[in-house]
Amino acid sequence: MDGKARGLALLVAGAFFMEILDATVIAPAAPHIAADLGVQPVSVNVAITAYLLTLAVFIPISGWLTERHGARRVFAVALIVFTLASVGCAAAQNLPMLVGTRALQGIGGALMVPVGRLVVIRTTAKTDLVRAIAYLTWPALAAPLIAPALGGILSTYASWRLIFLINVPLGMAALVLARRLVPDVRSETPRPLDWRGFLLIAGGTATLVAGLEAIAGREPRWPLVASLLVLAALTLTGAALYLLRSAHPLVDLRIFRVRTYRATALGGSMFRAVITAIPFLLPLFFQLGFGWTAAQAGLVVIALFAGNIGIKPATTPLMRRFGIRTVMLGSIVASATCLVGIALLSRGSPLVVTLAVLLLSGVFRSTGFTTYNTVAFADVPPARMTSANTLMSTVQELGAGLGVALGALLVRLGDAFTSGAESPFRVAFVLLAVLLLAPAVEAFRLPRTAGNVVAGRAS
């Protein structure tokens, strides 16, 4: 990769940094936000879910907008929307206003990272794909590393509103660099926008989230819950059938026929959903269950992301030595074990034990994500890369968004069948570990040689 290509990858990584920062920095501040806005702490998950799910809903049109208006223009507009929405989040006076501005942030993120990643992937040879992904991933890992402490410290000693204003100088700097580094990639003959497909996907996704949020409420109205979930299932099934028949689908579901891609999109999204729920639940577990301050909880959660970034230099050698399938399966099983370990923690647990469990969880979180990201596009033909990237971004963000909603739901279920401040969180962590059975089965079914070419491993 030449200097300009590295600069482009690092710029996209910077945008990814802002996206991840805003997805993780709010969790330690949730009790303070809830107290300020007059709601329950777990209810703040709606603001996190709205952000992540808006990403999933609007990502499918990012490819079409790039083809029609060019990557440089779409990326710049996305940066502006994201930065202005961050200012709106800081000024929110109630939970609906915060949710609305978070959703606007999600729209900016949906047109920011996927477009940038698409340009990088389309201009990178398969043999350089691991290196390109490393450039995209390394700087972004710093966001979850500092976010818990930053969110906890600012909300404890200053104001939770400051956590959103961090994006303002970052967004302005990225906008200046985007004009120099992002090529004006576009299509000479852009395909028409599949409005029917977009409305079906958006409607099904929104209804699914509404159903999950209704379950997570303190007094669920079960007829409404059942109606929403049935409607979501019907809408998403109709969307899948329509997309498979359409000549110009919004997202091409036929790409699921590629085995390694399917394992990443389906099993990887379930893994992402479970793992994404952990940073949301941990600060609440420590604050509501152990009685810690937001600053204490945020500082301890750094151990999770320290393990995440610390193992990164070893992930490529591990994949080359043992193969992507073996590392992926081991990461899933070890992550489930760590979840059970987290569930066994108590306010009397030695701090070193707590830190060790979180550190190991972060290690296997990182190796798992790296294997999925590496093998995702290994067998995708270049001509289908745009469609594959759009669909992958959609299902990954959908998995992350549903993970946060799922975490809140499992805490509510634990609260209904147990007593005490810690017990609902213990139930949630154990059930999350059980859910990792699905991606483990999907990983086990992969061939042993999966992803050998991109991993640089001899067959």
C-alpha positions in Angstrom: 0.0 0.0 0.0 1.3 3.5 -0.9 1.2 6.5 1.3 -2.1 7.9 0.0 -3.8 4.5 0.4 -2.6 4.3 4.0 -3.8 7.9 4.6 -7.2 7.0 3.2 -7.4 3.8 5.4 -6.4 5.8 8.5 -9.0 8.5 7.7 -11.7 5.9 7.5 -10.3 4.5 10.8 -10.7 7.9 12.3 -14.3 8.0 11.2 -14.7 4.5 12.7 -13.1 5.8 15.9 -15.9 8.4 16.2 -18.6 5.8 15.5 -17.3 3.3 18.0 -16.7 6.1 20.6 -20.3 7.2 20.5 -21.5 3.6 20.6 -19.5 2.8 23.8 -19.0 6.1 25.7 -22.6 6.4 26.7 -22.8 3.2 28.7 -20.9 4.3 31.8 -22.8 7.6 31.8 -26.2 5.9 31.6 -27.1 6.3 35.3 -26.2 10.0 35.2 -28.1 10.6 32.0 -31.1 8.7 33.4 -31.0 10.8 36.6 -30.8 14.1 34.6 -33.6 13.1 32.2 -35.8 11.5 34.8 -35.9 7.9 33.5 -34.6 4.5 34.6 -30.9 3.7 33.9 -31.7 0.6 31.8 -34.1 2.8 29.7 -31.1 4.7 28.3 -30.4 1.6 26.2 -33.0 3.1 23.8 -30.5 5.9 22.9 -27.8 3.3 22.2 -30.1 1.0 20.3 -31.5 3.9 18.2 -28.0 4.9 17.2 -27.0 1.4 16.2 -30.2 0.4 14.5 -30.4 3.6 12.5 -27.0 2.6 11.2 -28.4 -0.7 10.1 -31.5 0.8 8.4 -29.6 3.4 6.4 -26.5 1.5 5.5 -28.2 -0.3 2.6 -28.6 3.0 0.6 -25.0 4.0 1.2 -23.8 2.0 -1.8 -26.4 3.5 -4.1 -25.7 7.1 -2.9 -22.0 6.4 -3.6 -22.7 5.2 -7.1 -24.8 8.2 -7.9 -23.2 11.1 -6.0 -19.6 9.9 -5.5 -17.8 8.7 -2.4 -16.1 12.0 -1.6 -19.4 14.0 -1.5 -21.3 11.4 0.5 -18.5 10.9 3.0 -18.2 14.7 3.6 -21.9 15.1 4.0 -22.0 12.2 6.4 -19.2 13.8 8.5 -21.2 17.1 8.7 -24.4 15.3 9.8 -22.7 13.2 12.4 -20.9 16.2 13.9 -24.0 18.4 14.0 -26.0 15.6 15.5 -23.4 15.2 18.2 -24.0 18.8 19.2 -27.7 18.0 19.3 -27.1 15.1 21.7 -25.2 17.4 24.1 -28.1 19.8 24.1 -30.8 17.1 24.7 -33.3 18.0 27.4 -35.3 14.7 27.6 -35.0 11.1 26.5 -37.0 11.4 23.3 -34.8 14.4 22.2 -31.7 12.4 22.9 -33.0 9.4 21.0 -33.9 11.6 18.1 -30.4 13.2 17.9 -28.8 9.8 18.3 -30.8 8.5 15.4 -29.5 11.4 13.3 -26.0 10.5 14.4 -26.8 7.0 13.1 -27.7 8.4 9.7 -24.4 10.1 9.5 -22.6 7.0 10.6 -24.5 4.9 8.1 -23.1 7.1 5.2 -19.7 7.6 6.7 -17.9 4.3 7.6 -19.4 2.0 5.0 -18.6 4.4 2.2 -15.1 4.9 3.4 -14.6 1.2 3.9 -16.0 0.4 0.5 -13.4 2.7 -1.2 -10.6 1.1 0.7 -11.8 -2.5 -0.1 -12.4 -1.7 -3.8 -8.9 -0.2 -4.2 -7.1 -3.0 -2.3 -5.9 -6.3 -3.8 -6.9 -9.5 -1.9 -3.3 -10.1 -0.9 -3.2 -6.7 0.8 -6.6 -7.1 2.4 -5.3 -8.2 5.9 -3.0 -5.1 6.0 -5.8 -2.8 4.9 -8.1 -4.2 7.5 -5.3 -3.7 10.1 -5.1 0.0 9.2 -8.8 0.3 9.5 -9.0 -1.6 12.8 -6.0 -0.5 14.8 -6.8 3.2 15.4 -10.5 2.3 16.0 -9.6 0.0 18.8 -8.5 3.1 20.8 -12.1 4.3 21.0 -13.5 1.4 23.2 -10.2 1.5 25.1 -10.7 5.1 26.3 -14.5 5.4 26.0 -15.5 3.7 29.3 -13.1 5.7 31.4 -13.9 8.9 29.5 -17.6 8.5 29.8 -17.4 7.6 33.5 -15.0 10.4 34.4 -16.8 13.2 32.5 -20.2 12.1 33.8 -19.0 11.8 37.4 -16.8 14.9 37.7 -18.1 17.2 34.9 -21.2 16.6 32.7 -22.3 13.7 30.5 -23.1 16.2 27.8 -19.4 16.7 27.2 -19.0 13.1 25.9 -20.8 14.1 22.7 -18.8 17.3 22.1 -15.6 15.3 21.6 -16.8 14.6 18.1 -16.8 18.3 17.1 -13.0 18.8 16.6 -12.6 15.3 15.3 -15.3 15.8 12.7 -13.9 19.1 11.5 -10.4 17.7 11.1 -11.7 14.6 9.2 -13.7 16.9 6.9 -10.6 18.8 5.8 -8.7 15.5 5.2 -11.6 13.9 3.3 -11.4 16.5 0.5 -7.7 15.5 -0.1 -7.8 11.8 0.4 -11.1 10.3 -0.6 -11.3 9.6 -4.3 -14.5 10.5 -6.2 -15.5 6.9 -6.8 -18.9 6.7 -8.5 -20.7 4.7 -11.2 -21.1 6.0 -14.7 -24.5 4.1 -14.9 -25.9 4.1 -11.3 -28.6 1.6 -10.7 -32.1 2.9 -9.7 -32.8 3.0 -5.9 -34.9 0.0 -4.8 -37.4 2.0 -2.7 -39.6 -1.1 -2.1 -36.6 -3.1 -0.7 -35.5 -0.1 1.4 -39.0 0.3 2.9 -39.4 -3.4 3.6 -36.0 -3.6 5.4 -36.5 -0.4 7.3 -40.0 -1.3 8.4 -39.1 -4.8 9.4 -36.1 -3.7 11.4 -37.9 -0.9 13.1 -40.8 -3.2 14.1 -38.4 -5.8 15.4 -36.6 -3.3 17.6 -40.0 -1.9 18.8 -41.0 -5.4 19.8 -37.8 -6.1 21.7 -38.0 -2.7 23.5 -41.7 -3.5 24.4 -40.6 -6.7 26.1 -37.8 -4.9 27.9 -40.3 -2.4 29.4 -41.2 -2.6 33.1 -44.7 -3.8 32.4 -44.8 -5.4 28.9 -48.1 -5.4 27.1 -47.9 -8.9 25.6 -50.6 -8.6 22.9 -48.7 -5.5 21.5 -45.3 -7.4 21.8 -46.7 -10.4 20.0 -48.2 -8.2 17.3 -45.0 -6.3 16.7 -42.8 -9.5 16.6 -45.1 -11.3 14.2 -45.3 -8.2 12.0 -41.5 -7.9 12.0 -41.1 -11.6 11.0 -43.6 -11.2 8.2 -42.1 -8.0 6.9 -38.5 -9.3 7.0 -39.6 -12.5 5.3 -41.3 -10.6 2.6 -38.3 -8.4 2.2 -36.0 -11.4 1.7 -38.4 -13.0 -0.8 -38.6 -9.7 -2.7 -34.9 -9.1 -2.7 -34.2 -12.6 -4.1 -36.6 -11.9 -7.0 -35.6 -8.3 -7.8 -33.4 -7.6 -10.8 -31.8 -4.6 -9.0 -32.1 -5.4 -5.3 -31.1 -2.9 -2.6 -28.9 -5.7 -1.1 -28.0 -8.9 -3.0 -28.9 -11.8 -0.7 -27.5 -14.3 -3.2 -24.1 -13.5 -1.9 -25.0 -15.7 1.1 -24.2 -18.6 -1.2 -20.5 -17.9 -0.5 -19.9 -20.1 2.5 -17.2 -18.0 4.3 -19.3 -14.8 3.7 -22.4 -16.5 5.1 -20.5 -17.6 8.2 -19.4 -14.1 8.9 -22.7 -12.4 8.1 -24.9 -14.8 10.2 -22.7 -16.4 12.8 -20.5 -13.4 13.0 -23.5 -11.1 13.6 -24.7 -13.3 16.4 -21.2 -13.2 18.0 -21.2 -9.4 17.5 -24.6 -9.0 19.1 -23.5 -10.9 22.3 -20.1 -9.2 22.5 -21.6 -5.8 22.0 -24.0 -6.3 24.9 -21.1 -6.8 27.3 -19.7 -3.2 27.4 -23.3 -2.0 27.9 -24.1 -4.3 30.8 -20.8 -4.2 32.6 -20.9 -0.5 33.8 -24.5 -1.0 34.9 -23.6 -4.2 36.7 -20.8 -2.5 38.6 -22.7 0.6 39.4 -26.2 -0.8 40.3 -25.0 -4.2 41.5 -21.7 -3.4 43.3 -22.4 0.3 44.2 -19.4 1.7 42.3 -19.3 5.2 40.9 -19.4 5.7 37.1 -15.7 6.7 37.2 -14.8 3.4 39.0 -16.8 1.3 36.6 -15.5 3.0 33.5 -11.8 2.6 34.6 -12.3 -1.1 35.4 -14.0 -1.8 32.0 -10.8 -0.5 30.4 -9.4 -3.9 31.1 -11.8 -5.4 28.6 -10.6 -3.2 25.8 -6.9 -3.4 27.0 -7.2 -7.1 26.2 -8.8 -6.3 22.9 -6.0 -4.1 21.7 -3.1 -5.9 23.4 -3.7 -9.2 21.6 -4.0 -7.5 18.2 -0.3 -7.9 17.1 -0.6 -11.7 17.7 -3.9 -12.3 15.8 -2.4 -12.6 12.3 0.4 -15.0 13.4 -2.3 -17.0 15.3 -4.4 -17.3 12.1 -1.4 -18.2 10.0 -0.3 -20.8 12.5 -3.6 -22.5 13.4 -6.0 -21.4 10.6 -8.9 -19.0 10.7 -11.5 -21.7 11.6 -9.6 -22.9 14.6 -8.9 -19.4 16.0 -12.6 -18.4 15.4 -14.0 -21.5 17.1 -11.6 -21.1 20.1 -12.5 -17.4 20.4 -16.2 -18.2 20.6 -15.9 -20.9 23.2 -13.5 -18.9 25.3 -15.8 -15.8 25.1 -18.7 -17.9 26.4 -16.4 -19.1 29.3 -15.5 -15.5 30.1 -19.2 -14.6 30.2 -19.8 -17.2 32.8 -16.8 -15.9 34.7 -18.2 -12.4 34.7 -21.5 -13.7 36.0 -19.7 -15.2 39.0 -18.1 -11.9 40.0 -19.3 -10.2 43.1 -18.6 -7.0 45.0 -16.3 -9.0 47.2 -14.2 -10.4 44.3 -10.6 -9.3 44.4 -10.0 -6.5 41.9 -7.2 -8.5 40.3 -9.6 -11.3 39.5 -12.2 -8.9 38.0 -9.5 -7.3 35.9 -8.2 -10.7 34.7 -11.6 -11.9 33.6 -12.3 -8.7 31.7 -8.9 -8.8 30.2 -9.3 -12.3 28.9 -12.8 -11.5 27.6 -11.3 -8.6 25.6 -8.6 -10.9 24.2 -11.1 -13.4 22.8 -13.4 -10.6 21.7 -10.5 -9.2 19.5 -9.4 -12.5 18.1 -13.0 -13.4 17.2 -13.7 -10.1 15.5 -10.4 -10.3 13.6 -11.1 -13.8 12.2 -14.6 -12.8 11.1 -13.4 -9.5 9.4 -10.5 -11.3 7.7 -12.5 -14.2 6.2 -15.6 -12.1 5.3 -14.5 -11.1 1.8 -12.0 -13.9 1.2 -14.1 -15.7 -1.5 -16.2 -12.8 -2.8 -15.6 -12.0 -6.5 -14.4 -8.4 -7.1 -17.5 -7.6 -9.2 -19.8 -8.3 -6.2 -17.6 -6.5 -3.6 -19.8 -3.3 -3.4 -23.0 -5.3 -2.7 -21.2 -7.7 -0.3 -19.8 -4.7 1.7 -23.2 -3.0 1.9 -24.9 -6.2 3.1 -22.2 -7.0 5.6 -22.2 -3.5 7.1 -26.0 -3.8 7.4 -26.1 -7.1 9.2 -23.1 -6.2 11.5 -24.7 -3.0 12.7 -28.1 -4.8 13.0 -26.4 -7.4 15.2 -24.7 -4.8 17.3 -27.9 -2.8 17.8 -30.0 -5.9 18.6 -27.2 -6.9 21.0 -27.7 -3.8 23.2 -31.5 -4.3 23.1 -31.0 -8.0 23.9 -28.8 -7.2 26.8 -31.4 -4.9 28.3 -34.1 -7.5 27.7 -32.2 -10.3 29.4 -31.7 -8.0 32.5 -35.4 -7.4 32.6 -36.0 -11.1 32.4 -33.5 -11.8 35.2 -35.2 -9.1 37.3 -38.6 -10.9 36.9 -37.3 -14.2 38.2 -34.6 -13.2 40.7 -34.1 -10.8 43.6 -31.2 -8.5 44.5 -29.3 -5.9 42.5 -26.7 -8.2 41.1 -28.8 -11.3 40.1 -30.5 -9.9 37.0 -27.1 -9.1 35.5 -25.8 -12.6 36.3 -28.7 -14.2 34.5 -28.1 -11.9 31.5 -24.4 -12.9 31.2 -25.1 -16.6 31.5 -27.9 -16.4 28.8 -25.5 -14.5 26.5 -23.0 -17.3 26.9 -25.7 -19.8 25.8 -26.5 -17.8 22.7 -22.9 -18.2 21.5 -23.7 -21.8 20.7 -25.2 -20.7 17.4 -22.0 -19.0 16.0 -19.9 -21.9 17.4 -21.9 -24.4 15.3 -21.5 -22.2 12.2 -17.7 -21.9 12.8 -17.4 -25.6 13.3 -19.0 -26.3 9.9 -16.5 -24.1 8.0 -13.8 -26.0 6.1 -10.4 -26.1 7.8 -8.8 -24.2 4.9 -11.3 -21.3 5.1 -9.6 -18.0 4.5 -6.1 -19.4 4.0 -5.4 -17.1 1.0 -6.1 -13.8 2.8 -4.5 -15.1 6.0 -1.3 -15.9 4.2 -1.4 -19.5 5.3 -0.4 -22.4 2.9 -3.2 -24.8 2.1 
